[in-house]
Amino acid sequence: MTESEDSCNLSLDRRKFAEMVVSSHQVSDELDPEAIVKRKLTLYLSAYYLADRFNKLENAHFEGAMNSERYQKLLNELKDEKFGDW
């Protein structure tokens, strides 16, 4: 995550975020190597584009300090059927 000194806007470094998500996820050793790679790639791309989506929403809707009300509004904007488990 990054935060500029003259702004209180929160933004995620898409690559670092995706790498962190992938490195924290355990995949069964019982899968063949190609299946493991496909799962990790899917997870990486999902995390990367979710971080990008978060950054765009945050930049479009929020200026100044992020308070809990704005944070909840942002989470509600991110919710959809695919990411409904938030």
N, C-alpha and C positions, 0 to 999 in steps of 0.2 A: 504494500500500500504506500502511496505517496501523498504528501500534503505540502503544497507550496507555502512559503513563509508569509506571503501577503494575502493569502486566501485561506478560508476555513473549509474549502471544498475538499471532500474526500474522493480520491480516485485510486483504483486498483491498477497495479502493473499487471497487465493481462498475462504476460509470459510467466512472471514469477508466481502469480496466483495459480495458474494452470499447473506449473511444475510442483507447487506445494500440494495441490489437491491430488495429483497423480502419485507423488511420493508418499502420501499418507494413506493411500488406498491399497489394501491387500487383495491380491488375486490368487486363487487356488493354484497350487503347484500341480494339481492333477490335470489341468488343462494343457492342451498342446501349445507350443510356443507361439504359433500364429494367433490362436484364440486369445492368449494373454496380451499380445501386442495390440490386437484389435480392440480389446477392452480398454487398455491404457490409452490408446489413441482416441477412442470415443470419449473417454473421460477428460483427456486433455482438451480436446476441441470444445466439449461442452463447457468446461470451466473457463476457457479462454473467451468464448463468445458470451457467456453469462457475465463475466467481468466487464467486457466491452459494453454490454447492455446496461449494466449497473452504472458505468461511467457516463454513458449518454443520458440516462435518466437523471442522474445526480446533477449533471451540468445543465440540463434543460429546465429542471424544476426548482433547484435550490441554490440560493445565494446566501452567503454568510454562514454563521455557525449552524451545525446540524444539531437540532434539538430532538427530543424523543418523538414529538409529533411529526416532524419532517421525516425522521427515520422510519416511522411506521408507514407513512404515506409512500415512501420509496419502496419499502418491502411489499406493500400492496400493489404497486405498479409492476413489480417484478413477478408477481404471482401469475401463473397461468396453469393450464392443465398439466403441462410437462413438468413444471417446477412447483406443483401444488403442495409439496411436503414441507414448505418453509414455515 
